[in-house]
């Protein structure tokens, strides 16, 4: 099982709808709003690194109002 934490920077005021959308994505097990440079942290779990990459690039980054992400792979 591969895990990563994805730090998400989004448009101001769009945190709640993005959090709701993230919680609908299969493979995302936790979502938390934060204060600071990044607005949301999501924990992603996948069978392999390819699946994890697809969740981040094809689902998380495609959510409207997501501006940037930083993925931190768990070792």
Secondary structure, DSSP 8 states (H G I E B T S, - for coil): -EEEEEEEEE-TT-HHHHHHHHHTSTTEEEEEE-SSS-SEEEEEEESSHHHHHHHIIIIITTSTTEEEEEEEE--
